[in-house]
Amino acid sequence: MSKYRRLFILAFTALALAGFLYGYKAQSADFSESDFNRISPFNVRSLWLLRQVRYIIESYQVDAETKPAKEDDLLHGAARGMVEAWKDPYTRFVSPSQLKDEEIELEGKYGGLGMYIGDRDGQILVISPMEDSPAERAGLKPKDQIVKVDNEVVIGWTSDRVVQKLRGEPDTKVTVWVRREGEDELLEFSITREIIKLHSVRYEMLSDDIGYLKLTQFKHNTADESRNAVRDMLRKGMRALILDLRNNGGGLLDASVKISSMFLQNGLIVETKGRSERANEKYYANKNYYQTNLPMTVLINGGSASASEIVAGALNDRGRAKLIGEKSFGKGSVQTLFPLTDGSGVYVTIARYYTPSGKVIDHVGLSPDIEVKGEPNRDKSQDKQLQRAITEVKRLMRSVAGKRF
């Protein structure tokens, strides 16, 4: 760009902004500074910066005239950028369409790969693939870093944006490249999207007296389904239980409290601490959900997060169950949705979880009492962690032989 052209652009921009300022002053007689400060999210200087950016883009960007940005997109982009400035991966802005998608995910089914992902230290990580999902069948694992989706490098993206890229119509393919610890090269996975049906509870008797309860997430009906499962296994003669929370990415706090209450008659389950009074809460066992004090163990791994860690932490701290497997993910914070007037919303981290003994879960995780390396295996005889849990509950059963429950 020539010197004279640059000077012309600067002068033209200055004149345009001066005209806007004159118009603002002409209309400001009935609009006091206190009124402005009350309704504006920024001071005047900051608003002028935003105005300059918009004016320059609309005036000079090569496609701006033929492909103008929508006002809502500009507004939501500004809101998203403002929220991201706090550098909390779990405090996030969601557009109206994103909010509807998340409601669908909690309530029923959606088209995608079937995995939980999250931000950590600027990376998009797989928290856990869901059981029997395209992601699990393809071989994605907890803590895989998603680097590329189809032809787009997603480094620096938000997890929301990556989720939108991964989702799509059923029976369509998406290619995901991940960086995995211990591997020198990126791993490539070509995965076909499916309708993801959200089933959260599976159970069976592993033997005549050992029950097995597998929870894949914590949603609205998980506690009631789990209670029914435990009751059924008790009728079948269960004398010990293995609770499997591996690759469970979490879900609803209320569900985790109810499920913990199935095995704790009373007492503290989890405490939340934050800045506001509403964020400081103590959650105690709900006696209406109590089922049994039979011997039990809990399986965890790097894909156990959030609500899973609440349950595992409560049962372990209260001396109710030993943890077997590998260290959990360490997502121990509380997000509250604040709805906005246009149907969008802001999820804000308002507190962190603390186990009954005061342990912080967030960015720390829970360490198992008995560490066993391995992965869940459909062939239970080859599942090293599960086999170790069976050995432990058998030992517990022998130690309480003759006692009544």
N, C-alpha and C positions, 0 to 999 in steps of 0.2 A: 504494500500500500504506500502511495506517495505521501510526502510530507504534507502537501496542500490538501489532499483528500482526507488525511487524518485530522487536520485542523478543522476542515469543514464539518466533519462528523461530530467532533467535540463541540463546536460552536452550535450546531443544530440541536444537539442533545441538551446543551445548557439552556438555549432559548425555550425549548419545549418544557423543560422542567421549571424554568422561571415562570412560564405562563401558567402552569399547574399551581405553583405556589401562590401566584397572584390571585387565582380563582379561590384557593383555599382561604386566603386572608380576607377576601371580599365577603365570604359567607360565614366568617367566624365570629361575627359580632354577637350572635345569640348562642354561641357554643363556647363555653368556658374551658380553661385549661384543666380544671378539675373534672369536667365532664369527659374530656378527651382521655385523661389518665385512667378514669374509671372503666371505660369500655375498650381501650386499646391494649393489646397484649405486648406492644413495644412502645418505646419512646419515639418522638418525632423523627429523630435522626435515623433510627433503625427502619422505620416505615419508609423513609425516603430512599434508603438503600434498596429495599424490596421494589419500590416503584421504579427506580432506575434500572434494575435488572429486568423487570418485565418490559419496560419501554424499549430497552436496547434489543432484547430478543425479538419483540414484535416488529421492530423497525428494520432489523438487519439480518435476522436468521433467514436463510435462503428459502425455507419452506413455510415460514410463519404466516404468510398471506394466504396461501392456498390450503394449508393444513393448520388452521388456528387451534390452539389448545383450548379445551373447555374450561369454563370458569371453575367448575367443581374439581377438575383435575389439578388446576393450579392451587386451589385452596387445600385440597387433601395432600398434595405434594409438600406444601409449606408446613402443614400440620405434622406430617410424617417426619420431615427433616428436623423440626423442632423437638419432637419426642426422641428421635435418635441421638440428639446432642447430649442426652443424659447418659448415654453409653450403657444402658441396662438392656440386655437382650430380651428381657421378658416384659418390659414396659414398651408398649407398641400401639400405634394408631392403626385402626382397621376401617376400611371404607364400608359403606352399606352393603355392597355385594359380598365382601369378605366376611362380614359379620353373619350374613345369612348362611354362607357356606359352613361356617363354624357351628352354627346352630344345627344344621343338618348332620354334621359329623357327630355331634353329641347325641343326637336323637335317633339316628337310623343308619343310613348307608350313603356312600358317595363313590365316585369313580376315581381311582388312583392306584398307588402301589402298596398301601397298607404299612406305613411306618411312621413313627414319631421322629421329628427332627428338631434341633434347637441350635441356638447360637452359643458359642463359648470361645472367648479370647479371639474374637474376629473370625472364627471358623464356623461353618455350617456342619454340624455333626449329626449322624444317625444316633438317636437315643436308643431306639429299639424297633426292630421290625415286628409287626403283629404276627401272631401264630397263623400258619397256613395262608399267608398273604403272598402276592407276587414278589414283594421285597425279600421275604424270608426264603422262598423257593429259589430265588435268583442267587442267594448267598450273601446279601448285605448283612453287616454285623454292627453291633453297638460300637460307637466311637469311630466308625468310618467317616472320614472328612469328605463331603461332597465338593468336588472341585469344578465339575463341568456337567451341564445337562444339555443333551443334544449338542448343538454347535456353540453354546454360550458358556463362557467361563463365569461362574457364579461367586467367585471370591469377592468379598465386599458387599454381597447382596444381603438383605434381611431374610430371615427364615420364612416370613410370610410370602415374599416374592418367589423364593425357591419352591414353596408349596404350590403356588399357583402355576409354576412352570411344570411341576411334576404331575399335576392333575390333568385330566383330559377325558375324552370320550372312551368308554370301554372298548377293548379290542384294538386300541391304537398302541403303538410302541413308543417308548422313550428310552434314550440311552443315557446312562449315568456313569460318570467317571469318579472314582473315589481314591483317596490316599489312605492306605492302611498301614498301621504300625508294623514294622518288620518286612514290608514289601518295598523294593527299590523303585518299581514303576507304578504308574497309576493303573488301577484295575477298572476294566470296562464291563458294564452290565447292560445288556439290551433286554428290557422288561416290557411285557404287555400289560397295559392297564386293565383293571377289573372293577366291577362294582364291589366295594369293600363293605361287607356286612359285619356289623359290630356285635360279635358275641363275646361276652366278657368272662363267662364262667364255664369251666369244664371239670368234671370230677369222676372218680372211679375208685373201686377197692383194689389196692395193689395185692392184697392177700386177704385171708379171712378176717384179719383184725387191723390192718393198716389202711387208712383212707388217704386219698390224694386229692387236693383241691388246687386247681390251677386258675389263677386270675390274670387275664390279659390286659385289663384296664379297669378303671373305677368310673362307672357311669351311673345313671339314675336308678337302674334296677339291679345293679350288681350286688348290693347288700342283701336284698330279699332273695335273689337267686342263690347266693352263697349260703344263707341261712337254711333254705330248703335242701340244698345239697348236703350240708352237715347233718341235718335231721335224718335224711335218707340213709346216710352212711352209718349213723348211730343205730338205726333200726336194723341194719345189716350186720351189726356186731363190731363196729369200729372201736378199737381200744387205743389207737394212737393216730395222729394226723400229720401229714406233710403238707405245708402251705407253700405253693410254688409261685413266687413273685418275679421270677426271672423274665427279663425283657418286657416288663410291665412299665410303660412310660408314665403311668399316673392317671389323673382325672380329678374327680370331685372330692373335696375335703370331707364333706358330709358322709360320703360312702366309706371313706377310709376310717372314720370314727366309728361308724356302725359295725364294720367288719372287725375292727379291733375289739369292740364291745362283745363280740361273739365269744371271745376267749378271756375276757377280763371282767370280773363281776362289778368292779368299782374302780375309782381312782383316776388319776390324770392320764390322758392319752397323748396329747400334744398341746403345746403352747405357742401362740404367735405373738411376736413383739414388733412394733413399728412406731412411727412418730405420732400418729393420731390415736385418740382414745379408742375409736372403733376397731383399730387394728390389733389392740392388745386383748387377746382372748385366751381362756383356758378351756379345753374341751375334755370332758370326763366321759367315762364309760356309760353307755345307755343300757340300763338293766333289762330293758325290753328285748334287747338283741342277744343277751347272754345265752350260750348253748352248752358249753362244756369246759372242764379243766383237764381233759385228757392230755397225756404227754404229746408234745408236738415239736417240730422243727420248721424253720422257714428258709427257703432257698432264695438267694439274691445273686445278682451279677451286675455288670456294668450297664445293663439296660434297665435296671430297677431304679425308678426315679419318682420324685414328688410324693404322691399319695402312697405309693409302694413303700417308700422310705419312712413315711409316718407309721404305717402298720408295723413294719419290721422293727423300727426303732422303739415303738411302744412295747411290743411283745418281748423284745430283748431287754430293755431297761427294767421292765417290771418282773424279770426273771421267769417269764412265761415260756420262752422258746430261745434256743440257740440259733444263730444265723450261720448258714453253710453256703459256701460258694465263693464268690469274688466280690470285691468292693463295689458298692452301688454308685450310681451316676453322680449324685450330689446336687439335685435340683430341689432346694428346700425353701422356696419363697412363695408368698401368697400374692396372687394377682386378682384385682377386682376390676370389673368392667364398669366404666362410667359412660353411659349412653349420651350421645350428642344430638342436637336438635334436628340434624338432617338424616338421621338413621345410621350414621357412622358411630364410632366409639373409641375410647382409649382404655386399654388394659394397663393398669398401673400396679407395680410391685409395691404393696403397702406394708408388708411385714415379712419376717422370716420365721421358719418353723424351728422349734426347739423340742427335743425329746423330753420325756419325763425327768431325766437326770440332768437336763440342761445342755445336752450336746447340740451344736449347730450342725444342720445337715447341708446347708447351701454351700456349694463349691468345696465341700469336704467329703460328703458321702458317709456311708456306714461300712465299717470293716467287719468281715465275718468272724465269728468265734472259731470256726473251722474252715480254713481256706482250702478250696479244692479247685484247681484249674480245669476248664472244660466248657462245653457248650451243651444246651438242651439237645436231646437226641430222641427221635421218635421211637427208636428201639431202646426201651427203658433199661435193658440189660447192659447197654453200651453207654448209658448216661452216668458218668462218673460222679457227678454232683448228687444226682438223685440216689444212686446206690449208697453214697456216704450218708445221706440223710436217712435212708432206710436202716442202715447199721446203727445210727445214733438213736432213732426212736425205739428200736428193739432193745437197746441198752437201757433206755429210760423206762420201757415197759417192765423190764426185769427188776429195775430198782424200785418200782412202785407196786410190784406184785402183791396182791392181798389187800391193797388199799381200795376203798370205795370211792367212786366218782359220781 
